[in-house]
Amino acid sequence: MPQISVDYSPSLAGSFDRRALGLAINRLAVGTIDAKPEACKTLFRQNDDFVVGEDEGAAAQVYVEFQIFPGRTPEAKAALSEGVLALLAEHVAPTPGTRLYTAVNVSDVDRGSYRSASAEG
């Protein structure tokens, strides 16, 4: 834990280094919410459909979701969110003529029902 998901619009696919952003997000989690480095797992998913209200203009989004175990203060969660927004501003730029929306959500996972496993091949 944390499980980190980064959903992004297809128009952004070639415009940012996902590995560099993922490593930066993982480091931020270690420094901000005291996560263990090996516990930070960041998954990137390209999402082909994105619609904003009634706007027919070009738009793109990067949405980051953190799922963490309970126990972090609201201040730590807010600092994590603000830090991720800053990293997104550093790593992802909108393509010309496109509005880029960025958002972060940090939510607690029920420790009693969460399970994980790993296997080596």
Secondary structure, 3 states (H helix, E strand, C coil): CCEEEEEECHHHCCCCCHHHHHHHHHHHHHHHHCCCHHHCEEEEEECCCCCCCCCCCCEEEEEEEEEECCCCCHHHHHHHHHHHHHHHHHHCCCCCCCEEEEEEEEEECCCCCCCCCCCCC
